[in-house]
Amino acid sequence: MVSSPKPTVKFRKDYQPSQYLIKHTDLIFQLFDSHVLVTAEIDIESNPNRKNPQELTPLVLDGDELELLEIYVNGSNLDSTQYEIVDNGLIVKQTAEKFTLKTLTKIYPQQNTSLEGLYQSNGKFCTQCEAEGFRKITYYIDRPEIMSEFKVRIEGNKNQYPQLLSNGNMLSSGDLDNGMHYVEWHDPFPKPCYLFALVAGDFDCLEDNFTTMSGRNVKLELFVDKGKLDQCRFAMDSLIKSMEWDEQKFGREYDLDLYMIVAVSDFNMGAMENKGLNIFNTRYVLANTQTATDSDFEGVERVIAHEYFHNWTGNRITCRDWFQLSLKEGLTVFRDQKFSEDMQSKAVQRIDQVKIIRAAQFAEDSGPMAHPIRPDSYIEMNNFYTVTVYNKGAEVIGMMHTLLGEEGFRKGMDLYFERHDGQAVTCEDFIKSMEDANNVDWTLFRHWYSQAGTPSVKVTLSKVASGQFKLHCQQSCPATPGQDVKKPFMIPIKVGLLSTRGKPIQFKANGATLASEALLVMTESEQTFILDCDEEEVIPSLLRDFSAPIKLEYKYTQAQLAQLFASDPNSFNRWDAGQTLMSEILLNDNEIIDEAALKIIADAVSAILHDENLDNALKALAVQLPSLNSLIGLSNNINMDQLINKHQQLKKYLAQSLEHVWFSAYNTTAGDNSGARWLRNIALSYLLRANEDQHFELAVSQQNHANNMTDEISALQVIALSSEKFKADYINRFYKKWAHEDLVLDKWFTAQVLNENDDVIEHIRELLNHEKFSIENPNKVRAVIGSFAGGNLTQFHNPTGAGYELLADIIIKLNSINPQIAGRLTTLFNQWKKFDVKRQALIKEQLFRIKSTDNLSNDVYEIVDKSLQM
């Protein structure tokens, strides 16, 4: 075994300003078939805010997998006594208050499977430098607060790489000898190196223009693989909508003359907001109705917007250090969520946002990787691009919006932009802007930034007089790694009241104005609110719109939940009542669901389906069972076999008892829109569960005659899940039709790995050897292994442990290929302590097997080590 030294832990409390700053960065890239030469000339100044201003220390530069060929200071070649190459860096011993360092390094992007730094995707050069990828390109102070003006020259073969792109505006271009050419770029806005981008390749380009609110013309360019232009128009339109929306909502205008997006096939994330040159996973650019589902279209629109919004919340104002990541990501997720709510159904978007919180973030909060939205420590920064930092971070920003209102929040944002444009700042700077703009004190609110875990609020409602009720709230938060005791959170709770007949009630909260809804703000561990109305009995509608990322505990009766599910005027809470009703029944200690409970749920679902006033998309959401992931996230101890059996029992009952209702919904739901398609395809899945023999041909007919990918892939999914002996014919037919479309094949892979039969793991191992699968492509890994372990919990948690072994095999293999993706897959083991003793032992065995892997990466080590310490 080749062991590695124990990785170093970085702590937020140890932050010190950099000893040196970089004012200007000039880069020359010479692209060759086997390697790339990088010339970097950087103007360095001592930092007046450094720890010891009287002392000049050696310059320490970050560097990884670099071959240093030449090094100069102020034009003089350094000898070996004047610098030292160390692990992960370079030390320059000769320094001054100001000097110019020039290096020539050799790198091998063609061999870079980590997809960090400069690498190749389908023969095209591209970069991913966030968080710490720039150090794989050249020696540099790779910290986000080091903001430099960049000038870049790229030289490459004109036939192979007709497009040579980088950040900012093009300065010049021309031909060179031997079939080479060059392009020079200049970005006038100082930026950290994690926002540097380079792309070289042969693309098709869709062009458009946008006129800003001040009248400037911005050229828009979207680069994609040859032959894919017919899948680009929606992405371009989404970009234009995003630019318009940001001007209208936040007064933010784009600042360069050119905005470019490049789509590549091999990408660890969804996209990257590099200044003026966004690099995207093809999944979030390519979309037309033949190749993309309705969900894909929403994803493209959201991610295009997210990366564009980063221009101000991430680029113009960036992070002082990586502990502040939620400063840009939580805020920008909030902004893209508000954009999506304006573009789509607000209620549906809000429900989708909360489903992510409950299924993924609550689980993270209760596991070994629990951390505040501003973490206190990390070993590998890539491990903290999490649902906590992003999605819970957005929920925290959303609470600010709720507390301040639209006008107050905008005032805070305006002050934030005014104060900090061009700076690298902290989460505290953002909170302070909100406070100062609105003259409020949010000392207590800061606990959301410093404390991990999901708070629980236990609520009781009691009658104190005629028409007067007392709402008592008690908050708590469980211990998390490194934080045993928690201070109270500031928690905004939106509340409504309904009569026992389901009618909205006007009421006064703590003597305030009569209204149908109130915002109650908890600031203490226990708090009581008085509600006055004209009713003698009421049903509380609590935490409307999920006004805080908490677990709410209130002892509703099944009849009350059914009433809220049927008639709550708040769309989110109406959906949530149904989810709560089903969750409580699924998570109770009963081995099976009794007939009375089954009938209550079936009647409620039937009422939803027959409600002519309810949007089809909301119907589709309301009739879906809580996912197994969300149920695990809500619980501390899971009887997995019992939960799976009850989940399947409920689905089977709803399918069979409402078979005629599903058949009617499938045949009569009208309208060529996403909500109608969604509801029809849910109905189809229930019909096959009710009677596969009778309804299988419905799925076959839909697959054969679908005029859009949503219907075609939905049909394939139910066919793949079926036990029909001829289903392989239809799976293969789909493959032959779409073998030329990588993104469609990702859906084809996923449809097969969700099968709950015991032979699925053997089939997955066959898929891993399929000619269209590549373990070096993150999209393919996510489509097969990520979808299986995250979406087929019945077989992932197979009591034999075969699912755990399969995931561990892939993690070990990926560790040396792409540690970042290996680390993300490892988090799928993090809930192991919630399961029965046998499953715990099986998962623990795989965690120890992973930990014993030779040369284990920091990405995987940190997660495995923390999991085993639970």
Protein Blocks (a to p, Z undefined) as FASTA:
>chain_A
ZZddddddddfklpccdfbdcfbdcddddddfkbccddddddddddfkbmblmbccdddd
ddehiacfbdceehiacdfklpccdehiacdfbdcfbdcddddddddfklmmnopajdde
ehiacddfbfblmmmmbgcdddfklccdddddddddfklmmpacdehjdfbdcddeehia
cdddddfbdcdfklgccddddddddddddddfkopacdddddddehilmmmmmmmmmmmm
mmmmmmmmnopacfbfbdcddddfbdfblbdcbehiacddfklmgccfklpcfklmmmmm
mmmmmmmmmmmnomlpccfblklmmmmmmmmmmmmmmmmmmmmcfklmmmmmmmmmmmmm
mmmmmmmkbccfbdfbdfblmlmmcfklmmmmmmmmmmmmmmnommlmmmmmmmmmmmmg
oiacdfklmmmmmmmmnopafklmmmmmmpgcjdddddddddfbehiacdddddddddde
hiabccddddddddddddfkopacdddeehiacdfbdcdddfbfbdcdddddfbfbdcdd
ehihilaccdddddddfklmmmmmmmpmblklmmmmmmmmmmmmmmmmbfbdcfklmmmm
mmmmmmmmmmmkbcfklmmmmmpccdfklmmmmpmbdcfklmmmmmmmmmmmmmmmmmmm
mmmmmmmmgcjdfklmmmmmmmmmmmmmmommlmmmmmmmmmmmocbfklmmmmmmmmmm
pmbfklmmmmmmmmmmmmmmmklmmmmmmmmmmpcbfklmmmmmmmmmpfkbcfklmklm
mmmmmmmmmmmmmlmmgcnlmmmmmmmmmmmmmmmmmmmlmmmmmmmmmmmmmmcfklmm
mmmmmmmmmmmpghiafklmmmmmmmmmZZ
